[in-house]
Amino acid sequence: MKQWNDHLNEVKALMRTLRGDTPDVMKAFSSLAQAAAAPKALDAKSKELIALGISVAIRCDDCIGFHVKAALDHGATREEVIETLGMAIYMGAGPAVMYATHAIEAFEQMKPPAVARGTS
């Protein structure tokens, strides 16, 4: 079982190295991410759930971790995450089922301790 919080911290450290080594590229990527995630017609939580579904469908573990965390930070419930994973499975077929299990594992490890199963 992957330890998601530890894994994301390791990836963040590597991303800091990338920012130092390729500052122009990473600055442009950061600007793109901020522009895409800015709430407009869709709120931030909806956008993070979309990003999570895409992360599962394209099989990006690191993306799954970051977008589960961001979805939680924006108030996503367990039901919303599960419904998002259902759409990802629909769009990504069998491999998406396997990666959906990664997103559930990440959610369970990163959720606030007081969140009961079935309510968030």
Protein Blocks (a to p, Z undefined) as FASTA:
>chain_A
ZZfklmmmmmmmmmmmmmmmmmmlmmmmmmmmmmmmpcckbcfklmmmmmmmmmmmnopa
klmmmmmmmmmmnopafklmmmmmmmmmmmnmmmlmmmmmmmmmmmmmmpcfklcghiZZ
